[in-house]
Amino acid sequence: MTDEQNRHLILADGALVKEVSIKEIRPCIVAEGMVRVLMQLDNSLDAVIPSLMTIYPPGKVNYIKNKNILTLSLHNRLITIYPSGKVSMNKTLDEEDALETITKIMVDINQAHLQESTTGTSDLQDAQERLSNLGPLDLYHCLPQTGCGECGEATCTAFAMKLLSGDTTLDCCTPLKESEHKEKLRCLENLLGEPLMAALGWKTQ
């Protein structure tokens, strides 16, 4: 297969990345019958990776700051994103599955690029600092703590833990949308800031 056949136009109007090339497909060593795919995007991601990490739930993100490498636990696999635009993905069914998944990541990369252009450096550093220090108890203290179970969890503590791991969204806490708990909502906004509120699934009412 030629380089031209390996190259795929994914997002014609992408702000930063538009194309991806499949460089290598090998058996996945951690999942029998699946593959590991190495891809190359059509632009450097060096500047956008710090912004990209702030749009995912903290429990889904592993960021190596000194190398500017981001590993995401998303779509039932590990996706590692390098500054050069290289992307590796394990636990993948086939090339079609890889392209479907990288399309979602490319949408996020372009979103982070646009966010980066409108967000000041100090705001980005603030979001990163909040991410690194955030724990489930921090979230719990800002939740309504009604124990109502409407979010699908037995306790508000369990809900806070699943929020951080990305297994639920802040929007699932229905009491948080009620006016009587506006102080709790303000507590979360002060704790998280707008980017992390969005990353945890809060939809502006």
C-alpha positions as CSV (number, residue, x, y, z in Angstrom):
1,M,0.0,0.0,0.0
2,T,1.4,3.4,-1.0
3,D,1.7,6.5,1.3
4,E,-1.1,8.0,-0.7
5,Q,-3.4,5.1,0.0
6,N,-2.5,5.3,3.7
7,R,-3.4,8.9,4.0
8,H,-7.0,9.8,4.8
9,L,-8.7,13.2,4.7
10,I,-10.9,13.2,7.9
11,L,-11.8,16.9,8.6
12,A,-11.5,19.1,5.5
13,D,-12.3,22.2,7.6
14,G,-10.2,21.2,10.6
15,A,-8.6,24.2,12.4
16,L,-5.3,22.4,13.0
17,V,-5.5,18.8,11.8
18,K,-7.3,17.5,8.7
19,E,-5.5,14.3,7.6
20,V,-4.2,11.1,9.2
21,S,-1.8,8.5,7.8
22,I,-1.8,4.9,8.9
23,K,1.9,4.1,9.4
24,E,1.8,0.7,11.0
25,I,-0.7,-2.0,12.2
26,R,0.6,-4.7,14.5
27,P,-1.0,-7.3,16.8
28,C,-1.9,-5.8,20.1
29,I,0.2,-7.4,22.9
30,V,-2.5,-6.7,25.6
31,A,-5.6,-7.9,23.8
32,E,-5.7,-11.0,21.7
33,G,-7.3,-10.7,18.3
34,M,-6.9,-6.9,18.3
35,V,-4.3,-4.6,16.8
36,R,-2.1,-1.7,17.8
37,V,-2.1,1.1,15.2
38,L,0.5,3.8,14.7
39,M,-0.8,6.9,12.9
40,Q,0.6,10.3,11.9
41,L,-1.5,13.5,11.9
42,D,-0.7,16.3,9.4
43,N,0.4,18.9,11.9
44,S,2.6,19.3,15.0
45,L,0.7,19.0,18.3
46,D,3.4,20.5,20.5
47,A,1.5,23.7,21.3
48,V,-2.0,22.1,21.6
49,I,-1.3,19.1,23.9
50,P,-1.4,21.1,27.2
51,S,-4.8,22.5,26.1
52,L,-6.0,19.1,25.0
53,M,-5.5,17.6,28.4
54,T,-7.9,20.0,30.0
55,I,-11.0,18.9,27.9
56,Y,-11.1,15.4,29.3
57,P,-12.1,14.1,32.7
58,P,-9.0,13.9,35.0
59,G,-9.2,10.1,35.4
60,K,-8.9,9.6,31.7
61,V,-5.6,11.7,31.4
62,N,-2.0,10.8,32.0
63,Y,0.3,13.8,31.0
64,I,4.1,13.6,31.0
65,K,4.9,17.3,31.3
66,N,8.6,17.2,30.6
67,K,8.0,15.2,27.3
68,N,4.7,16.8,26.5
69,I,3.1,13.4,25.9
70,L,-0.5,12.7,26.6
71,T,-2.1,9.3,27.1
72,L,-5.8,9.0,27.2
73,S,-8.0,6.2,28.4
74,L,-10.8,6.6,26.0
75,H,-13.0,4.5,23.8
76,N,-12.0,1.3,25.6
77,R,-8.3,1.7,24.7
78,L,-5.2,3.7,25.4
79,I,-4.4,6.5,22.9
80,T,-1.0,8.2,23.2
81,I,-0.5,11.5,21.5
82,Y,3.0,12.9,20.8
83,P,4.1,16.5,20.1
84,S,5.2,15.4,16.5
85,G,1.6,14.5,15.7
86,K,2.2,10.8,16.0
87,V,-0.6,8.9,17.7
88,S,-0.6,5.3,18.9
89,M,-3.7,3.3,19.7
90,N,-4.1,-0.2,21.2
91,K,-7.0,-2.6,21.6
92,T,-8.3,-1.6,18.1
93,L,-10.4,-3.9,15.9
94,D,-9.0,-2.9,12.5
95,E,-8.1,0.0,10.4
96,E,-11.8,1.1,10.1
97,D,-12.1,1.1,13.9
98,A,-8.9,3.1,14.2
99,L,-10.1,5.8,11.7
100,E,-13.5,6.1,13.5
101,T,-11.7,6.6,16.8
102,I,-9.0,9.0,15.5
103,T,-11.8,11.1,14.0
104,K,-13.2,11.8,17.5
105,I,-9.7,12.6,18.8
106,M,-9.0,15.0,15.8
107,V,-12.3,16.8,16.6
108,D,-11.1,17.3,20.2
109,I,-7.6,18.4,19.0
110,N,-9.2,21.1,16.7
111,Q,-11.5,22.2,19.6
112,A,-8.5,22.4,21.9
113,H,-6.6,24.4,19.3
114,L,-9.4,26.9,19.0
115,Q,-9.7,27.0,22.8
116,E,-6.0,27.7,23.1
117,S,-6.3,30.7,20.8
118,T,-9.0,32.3,23.0
119,T,-7.6,31.2,26.4
120,G,-4.8,33.1,28.0
121,T,-1.6,31.2,29.1
122,S,-2.4,31.9,32.8
123,D,-5.9,30.5,32.4
124,L,-4.5,27.3,30.9
125,Q,-1.9,27.0,33.6
126,D,-4.6,27.5,36.2
127,A,-6.7,24.6,34.6
128,Q,-3.7,22.3,34.6
129,E,-3.0,23.2,38.3
130,R,-6.6,22.4,39.2
131,L,-6.4,19.1,37.4
132,S,-3.2,18.0,39.2
133,N,-4.7,18.7,42.6
134,L,-8.2,17.5,42.1
135,G,-9.5,14.6,44.2
136,P,-12.9,13.0,44.8
137,L,-13.4,14.6,48.2
138,D,-12.9,18.1,46.7
139,L,-15.8,17.3,44.4
140,Y,-17.9,15.7,47.1
141,H,-17.7,18.8,49.3
142,C,-19.2,20.9,46.5
143,L,-22.0,18.4,45.7
144,P,-25.6,18.8,47.2
145,Q,-24.9,15.6,49.2
146,T,-28.6,14.6,49.1
147,G,-27.9,10.9,48.6
148,C,-30.9,10.8,46.3
149,G,-29.5,8.3,43.9
150,E,-30.9,10.1,40.9
151,C,-27.4,10.0,39.3
152,G,-27.5,6.2,39.4
153,E,-24.9,5.9,42.2
154,A,-25.6,4.8,45.8
155,T,-23.8,7.7,47.4
156,C,-22.5,11.1,46.5
157,T,-19.0,10.0,47.2
158,A,-19.3,7.2,44.6
159,F,-20.6,9.8,42.2
160,A,-17.6,12.1,42.8
161,M,-15.2,9.2,42.2
162,K,-17.0,8.2,38.9
163,L,-16.9,11.9,37.9
164,L,-13.1,11.9,38.1
165,S,-12.7,8.7,36.3
166,G,-15.0,9.9,33.5
167,D,-17.6,7.2,34.0
168,T,-20.4,9.7,34.7
169,T,-21.1,13.4,34.1
170,L,-21.7,16.3,36.4
171,D,-25.0,16.9,34.5
172,C,-26.4,13.6,36.0
173,C,-26.6,15.3,39.4
174,T,-30.2,16.7,39.1
175,P,-30.3,18.4,42.5
176,L,-27.4,20.6,41.3
177,K,-29.7,22.1,38.8
178,E,-32.1,23.3,41.5
179,S,-32.1,26.8,42.8
180,E,-31.8,25.7,46.4
181,H,-28.3,24.3,45.6
182,K,-26.9,27.3,43.8
183,E,-24.2,27.7,46.4
184,K,-23.0,24.2,45.7
185,L,-22.9,25.0,42.0
186,R,-20.9,28.1,42.7
187,C,-18.6,26.0,44.9
188,L,-17.9,23.7,41.9
189,E,-17.4,26.6,39.5
190,N,-14.8,28.1,41.9
191,L,-13.2,24.7,42.4
192,L,-13.1,23.7,38.7
193,G,-13.3,26.7,36.5
194,E,-15.2,26.7,33.2
195,P,-13.0,24.3,31.2
196,L,-13.1,21.6,33.8
197,M,-16.8,22.0,34.4
198,A,-17.3,21.3,30.7
199,A,-14.8,18.4,30.8
200,L,-16.8,16.8,33.6
201,G,-20.0,17.1,31.5
202,W,-21.8,20.2,32.9
203,K,-24.2,21.7,30.5
204,T,-25.0,25.4,31.0
205,Q,-28.6,25.7,32.1
